[in-house]
């Protein structure tokens, strides 16, 4: 039961499934119900999800696996099954769209919903409709979710994390500024560790401190993020919920079983990731204008390098060659534990890889790769590949 002065007026909701990957695994294996479950890679990987039982031992998402197992040595560790999670995520999204077309996904297991104007359609308030959606997801998809309800996206997202698991929290207009004043800067959506560190160096650790600062001053010090912070701390967020928000990037990464410093071994792994990104780009009928290389050192420091391409691409060969050049500058004896490749600045796939007089062999390489794609479509992705991908 919920009571709030603005309960019948608020209609912007954020739905976030609770420990999604772990919940799906528990749904499919009831014997795991009361056990600590960690979904993630091997000893060298990181935690993708931890159920709430495991969290009582201090296990958290993105924690290195060896630390998680040290904190909870009796946990059941399950390798991620993205195909299964994707199926569950699409089922959950379909349920949400039964109640409103204005669903903006953020990931497989969370999304914004605009329930404005749905009262006559469903015969109940947006708050009651949000509760009905969560109950239906539990019944049909077998996982629990939490709801945050407010008058804009930022506050709805904050609210959804206040009462997990299976929570329903509300932030109204009248209380927003006062509520935010008592919160740490870490709740600002998009304020990562780097920005939090920068704010801390300036002596700023709470929203109340930011509320005393002018928007122009914040923009002068923190750029576009300064404007966003100025709006957030006053309870403002002018963004609409967009069901057709475009994908910003497509990437793939892998954590190694042992740290790798050898350039040739890194290049082989780089090719496998570039090939995977290219397949995803083609499936999505997109092309990228910027290649991105990500490396994580043995001390967990992350390095990122990017390069703008002369033309949009969706070809593994093009992605690989540009990333190899970015990688070359980082092969200096440093050992790495993770490598990732991505494409950003996405455009329609019809713009991909035009013929260029500056690269007369480019057309042949593109034709060769597309021929491989046709073979893979018929016989599977593992049936054929390039020699540089052999381990």
N, C-alpha and C positions, 0 to 999 in steps of 0.2 A: 504494500500500500504506500502511495506517495501523496504528500501534500505540499503544495507550493503556491504562493500567491499568483504566480504567472503560469501555472501549469497548463491552462487552457489557451494561452496566447502564444506559446513557443512552438516552432515548427521545423527548426533546423536540427537534424540529428546526425550523430556520428556513431556508427556501429562498429565494434571491434571485437572479434572473436577472442576467447580466452585461451592462451597457450595453444594456438590453433593446431600446429603440427602434432603436438603431444596429445591434444584432445582427439584428433582423428585416429591416432594410433590406439588410444584407449577405447575409442568407439569400436574399433575393429577387433580388439582383443580384450574382452571384459576382465580377464585375469589380471590385467594391469591396473585396474581401477584404483586401488589403494596404494600402489607402488610409486616410488619416485621414477619418473621417466624423463630421459634426456634424448632429444633428437639432435643428431649432429654427426660430424665426421669422426675419424678415428682419433687416436691419442694426439695426433698432430693438428687436428682440426679445431673448430670452434663450435660452441653450442648454438644450434639454430632455434631451438625452443626447449623450454623446461616446464614441466607441469607444476602445478602449485604445491604439490607435495615436495618436489625437488627444490622448489624455491625456499621452502622453510629451512633448508640446509645452506642457503646462500648461493645457490646456482642461479645464474642469470643468462639471458640471451647474449650472444657475442663473447661470452667468457671463453678463454682457451680451454680446450677439453681436459687437459691435464689438471688444471685448477678445479674444474667442476668435479672430476672424479676424486680429487683429494678431499673436497668438501663433502661429497656424497659418494663414497666408494661402492655402496650397495645399489646404486641406481641402475636401472635397465636402460642401456644405450641402444638406440635404434637409428640405423642409417636413413637419411631423408629419402622419401619416395615422392618426388615432386609431381609425378603424374597423378597419384592418388589425391594429393592435396589440391591440385588444380581442379580435379573433378568435383571435389567438395566445395571449393571456392566458387565455381561456376553455378553449382546448385544453390548456394547461399545467395549469390547475386540475382539469380532468377527469382527467388522468393521475394527479395526486396523490390524488384521491378514489377511484381504483381500488385504492389501497393502504390508505387509512384514511378513515373518514367525518369524522374530527376535523381538518378543515382550516379555518384561520382566515385569510382573505385580509387583507392590509394594503393592497394595490394590485394592479394588473394583473399585476405581475411578481414579487410576493413574498408569502409566506404562512408561517404557522406550521403544523406538523403534530405531532400527538400519536400516536406509533407504539407506545405502551404496549400490550402484549398482542397484538401482531401476529406474534410469533415463530411460533406454531403455524400461523397462517393462511398465512404466506409461506415457512415453513421456513428462516428466517434471522433474524439479529439486526436490530433497528431500524437500526443503522448500515449494514448491508449493504442493507437495503431503501431507505434514503435514497440510497445510491449508485446503486441500480437505477433509482430515480425520475429522477435527474439524467441517467443514460445514456439512458433512454427519451425524456426531453424533447429531448435532443440529436438523437436519431434521428428522432422523429416531428414535433416542432415546429421543429427546425432551429436552436435557440438553446442557448447554454451557461448553466449556473446554478452557483451555489456553495451549499454546505450548511454550516450551523453546528449542532453537536449538543451538547446539554448537559442539565441536569436542570430548567431552568426557561426561560421565554420570554426574559427579558432577556438572559441569558447566551448563549442560542442565537442571538439576533440579533447580539450582539457578535461571536460566533465566526464567523458567516457572512461577515463583512467582513475577516477576518484573512488570508485566503489567496487573494483574488480575482486573476485570473478562474479559473473552473473549480476552485474550492478546496473543501476539506473540512477544517474545523477543529473541534477539540473542546475544551471547557472542563469539567473534572470537578469534583466536590465538593471533593476534597482540595486542589486547587490554586487554587480560585476566588478566595479572599481575597488570597492572595499575588500572583496574576496581576493582579487589579484594582488592587492598591496601586501598581503601576508605571505605571498608565494615566492620561491626562489626564481632566479632568472632562467634556470634550466627548464622551466615549463614552457618557455617561448618556443613555439613551433619553428624549427629551423635554426635554433641557437645551439650549435654543436659545441664540442669541447673547446675548440680553438677560440670561438667567440666568448664562451664562458670564461676562459682563461684571460682573454683580453679585458673583459669587463671587470674581472676580479683584480687585475693589476691597477685598474682605475678606481678600485675600492667599491665597486658596484656588485652586490650579490643578491639583492632583492628587487622585486618589481616596484616596491614603494619608492626606492631611490630613483628608478627610471621615471616614475610618475612626476617627479619634481623637475625633470629636464624638458626643455623645449624641443620640438620636432626638428627645427633647423640645426640645433646643436648636435643632436643625435645623428642626423644625416651627414654633418660635417666630419664627424668622427668615425662613423660606421657605414657610410654610403647608403645604398638602397635598403640594406638591412636595418639601418637606423630609422628610416621612415616606417618600416614594418613594425619595429619595436614600439615606436611612438604611438601607432594606432592600437597595437595589441594591449599595451599597459593601460589604455583608457577604455578598453572594452570594445574597440572598433575593429571591423574587418569588412571592407566593402565588396569582397569577392563573392560572386554568385556560384552556385553549385552547377558545374558543367558536366553533363553525362558524356560528352564527346571530347574531353580534354585529351590532346594528343600525347603519345608516348614521347618522352624526352630523350631517352637513350636505350640502347640494348647492349648488354655486356655479358661476359662469362669469366669466371675466375676459379682457381683451384688452389687448395692448400696442400703442400707437399708432405710426404711421410718423413722426410728429413730435409734439413736446410741445404740449399743448392747455391753454389757460387760459380759453377762451370758454365761458361757462356753457351757452349754447344748444347748442353742439356737443357738450359733455359729456352733456347731457340726452338727445340723440339716441342716443349710444352707450350710455347707461344703459338706455334702453328696450330696445335690442337684447339686452343682457345679461339684463335682467329677463324678457324674453320667452323666452329660451333656458332660464333656470332654471325658469320655469313649465312649459315643455314637459317638462323632465326630471322635475319633481315629479309631473306627471300620469301620465307613463309608469311611474314607480315607485309610484304610488298612495299618495303621502305628502303631508303638509301641514307647513308650518313655522310656528313661533310667534315667531321672531325674524328680522328682516331685518338683513343685514350689508352695509355698503359698504366697499370697499377702494380706496384710491388710492395710487399711487406717484409721488412727486415727481420732478422732473428730477434731483435729487441722490440718487435711489434710496431716500430715506427713505419708509417705508410708513406711511400713516394708515389706521386702521380705525374705523368708527363703526357702532353697533348700536342697534336699537330693538325693544323687546318689543311685539308686536301684540295688539290686544284679542281677536282670534280667530285660530285657525290659518288659513293661506291656501295656495293653490296657483295663485292668479291673477296673471298678469303685471301687470295694471292695479294691483292692490293693492301688489305688490312695488315697482312703479315709483313710485307716489305717495309711499310712505313713504321710499324711497331718495332721491327728489328733494328732500325736506325735509332729509334728512341732508346731501345734496350742497350745498345752498344755503349752509350755514355755511362751506363750504370753497372756494366760488367767490369769491376775493378777489384775483385777479391771479396767483395761484400757477399755474405750468405743471405739468401732470401728464403722465406717460408711460404710465400704466396705470390702468385702471378695472375693478373687479370687483364683482359682486353675488352675494349668497348668502342662503340660508335655513337656519337651524339650529333646534334644539329640535324635531326632527321627530316627528310623530304620524301615526296612520293617516289616510289621505286621506278617510275617511268623515266626519271632523271638520272638513273644510275649508269655510270661507266660509259659515257659517250666516247666515240672514236676520237683519237687525238693524233695530230700530226707530230707532236713532240714525242709520242711513244708508239711507233708503228707496230711494235710487237704486242701492244696491249690488246688488240682485237683477237689475236690468236690465243692469248692466255685466257681471255674471257670465254672464247668458244670452247676451249679445253675444259674449263671449270664447269661450264653449263652442260657439257657432255657427261662429265662425272655426276652431276646432279641428276641427270635423267636415269643413269644406271642405278643410283642410290634410291630414287623414287620407286624403282621397280623391284630391287632386290634387297634394300636395306642400307643404312648409312655405313655399316661396318664392312661391306663387301668390297669396297675399293677406296683407295686414297692415294696421297702422294708419299713418296719415299721419305720426305722430311718428317713425316708424322710417325715413323717407326721408332719404337722405343728399344 
